[in-house]
């Protein structure tokens, strides 16, 4: 396995620490700035498509902890089913990924199964992608920056006739993510509206924005309805930017609205 670590502009001390950890199996690509999740991955994926013949690429967030046998089980499924283009592990919790015009992407309770199960999208924590699938559908849409770009990739795969889903029994742990809560709140809501607009039409995109506006007002009135990383400023800004078609990196000031929090991914 060829391992490429994409560094999105880490501080020098942390980058030095990273170099001290790796061995000769891995190479670090210093990007010099934060290009986002999909933007950074596209650098490595372009190189993979152009300069190698490996049939599969595994992409993972920095905090993904695959359990023993996880990657092998993903590749086994891709070897067995030639029209499966993207697979991801499960989190050890029964759920199913769905996508609707009103809610965008969401998870519903679902019994855990065995082997491969088609679902609306694979989980971005860790995914295994087939070369031919990526050649058909293109790379990550960099407008999302983070959150939602893996869902857009899966929906494009379905649109081109590929299957996408989860491999039960292949488990990845993603215990917690450290991120400024308003940033996560902004990106998740803005990008959910973008997904709906792209895949269900502009009219449903407008409806999704209005639903988000109602949910924000409800959260202001009833605190118990707020999510853990609820941010009034971030939500109103996300809705406004979705309506304006303003995408890409989040506004820098959002990371200063509150101290860095840790929340379950």
N, C-alpha and C positions, 0 to 999 in steps of 0.2 A: 504494500500500500504506500502510495506517495502522499505525504502529508504536507499541506500548505497552510500556514497560519497567516491570516490577514490582519494586519494591525491598523486600526482606524485612528491613527494619530495619538497613541499613548504618550504619557509624560515620559521623559528620558529615563528616569529612575525605574519606572515600571517596565519599560522596554528592556532595559539592561537585565532586570530580574527575569524577564521572559527568556532572553537569550541564554541565561545561565541554566534554565530548566530543560531546554530541548537538547536532543542528541542529533546525530547525523541522519536520522530518518526524516527529519522535518526541516522545512525552510520557511523563513519569515519574510513576508512581503510587506515592507513598510510603505503605507499609503500616504502618510504625512498629514492626513486630515480625516475627519469623520465623514466617510462616504455613505454611511447608513448600512443596513443589513444587505439588501439586494445589490446596492452599488458596489460594495466591497466584494461580494461573492461573484459578481459578474467579471471582475478582473481575473479570478482564478478559473472560472468556467470558460471564458474565451480562450485562455491558454490551453485548457484541457481539450476543448473541441479542435483546436488548431494544431496542437503539437504532440498529441498522444493518440493511442488507439484503445485506451481502456474503455470497457463498455459501460461502466457505472461511475458516478461521482457521488460521494457522501458529503453533504453539507450540514454543518452543525453550528449552533450558537456557542459562545464561549463557555456557557455554564451547563452544557449538556453532559450528562454522566451516563453513557450507555452501559447497561448491565452485561454480564458475561453472555456471549453468544448473540448479542443483539444485531450486530452488523451482519454476521453470517446468516441469520434468519431472513434479513431483508434481501440479501443477495440471492438466497435460495429461492425466494418467491419470484424475483425478477427472472431467474433462470427457468423457472417452471412455466411462467405465464408471459409470453412474448408481447402481449398488448398491454401489460401493466407498465406504465411509464414512470410513476412516482409512488413510492411507499414510505411510510414512516412507522416507527415503533409506537407502542401505547405507553401510557403512564402508570399502568397497573390499576386503573380505575375504569369501570365500565361506562363508556360514553360513546356517542356517535356524532361526528361533525356534519352539520347541515348548513344550508345557505338559503335565505329567503329574501324576497323583495322588501318585506317590512322590517325584519330584524337584522338582515345582513348575515354574517357568519356567527354561528353559535353552536353550543354542545348540548345534547340531550342525554338523559340517562339511558343506558343501553347495556344489555348483558354482555359480558366478555365472552368472546368466542375462541376459535382456534384457527390458525392460519390466516390467509389473506381475506379481508372484507372490504369491498368497495365503499368509499365514503366520499362526501362532497369535496373534501380537501384533506391533505396530509398535514401533519403538525410541523411547524417551522423549527422546533427545537432541534430536530435531526431528521433529515430526509435522504433517501437514496434515489437518484435520478438516472434514468436510462439515456444513453447518448442520443439515440434516434429520436426519442421524445423531445429532448431539448432542441435538437436541430429543427424539428417541426414547429415548435411553439415559440421559440425565442427565449431570451434571457429574462431576468427579473425586471419588472417595471420599476424604474428608479424614482418615480413620483412618490411612491409610498414611503420611502426612506426606511421605515421599520414598522412592523405590525401590518399584516394584510398582504404583503407582497407574495408570500408563499401561497396564500389563498388564491390570489389572482393567477399565479402560475398553474395551480391545480385546475382551476376553471378553464383555462386555456387548453390544458391537456385533454380534459373531457370534450371540449369543443372540437378538438382535432381527432377525436376517436380513440384516445388513450384512456386507460383506466387508472384511477388513483385510489389509494386507500391505506388502511392500517393493517399491520401484521400483528395479530394477537400472539402473545407469548414473547415477542421481542419488546423489551422494556427499556425505556430511558428515564432517568430521574432528572428532574429540573426543580430542585428544592426551593429556590428563591432567586429573584432577580433584583439587583440593586440599580435603581433608576429613579430620577426625580419624578415623583408621582404626577405632577401636572403635565410633564412631557409625555408619559405613558397615556394619560387620560386624553390629551390632545390628539396624539397619533392614532390611537385606537378608534376614537369617534370619527375623526376626519376621514380616515381610510375606510371605515365601514361605509360611510356615505359615498365615497369614491367607488368602492366595489359594487354597491347597489346601482349607482348611476351607469357604470360601465357594462354591467351584465343584465340589468333589468330595464334600463332605459332612463332618460332624464326625468320623466314624470315620477317614476318610483324613487329616483334619487332625491327629488324635491320632497316627496312624502317622508322619506327616511330622515331628512333634515328636520322636518316639522315634528316628527315623533321624538327626535333627539332634543329639540327645543322644549317640547312638553315635559320630557323626562328631567331636563335640567331645572325647569321651574318647579316641578314636583319635588325634586331633591332639595331645593331651597326652602320649601315650605315644610316638608316632612323629612327631617334628618335621617330617619331610619331607612329611607329609600336610597340613600347614597351608597355608592360603591366605596371600597376602601380608599381608592385614590381619586375620589370625586374632587374636582376643582371647578368652581363656577367660571373663573376666568378662562381656563383651558377649554371647557366645553363650549362656551359662547364663541370663543375664537375659532375652535374647530368647525363649528357650524357655519360661521361666517366665511371661513376660508374654503369650505366645501362648496358653498353656494357661489363663491367668486372663482372657483377653479384654481385656487392657490395651493400648490403642493410642494413636495421636497422636504428639506430639513425643517424641524420645528423652530419657532422663534426662540432665540437664545435666552430671552428674559424668563421663559417659563421655568428653566432650571433653577432660578433664584427665588421662585415664589414660596418655596418651603424647603426645609432641610431634606436631605436625601433620606428616603424611606425604603424599607425592605418589605416586599409583599410577595405572596405566593404567585407564581407564574401561571 
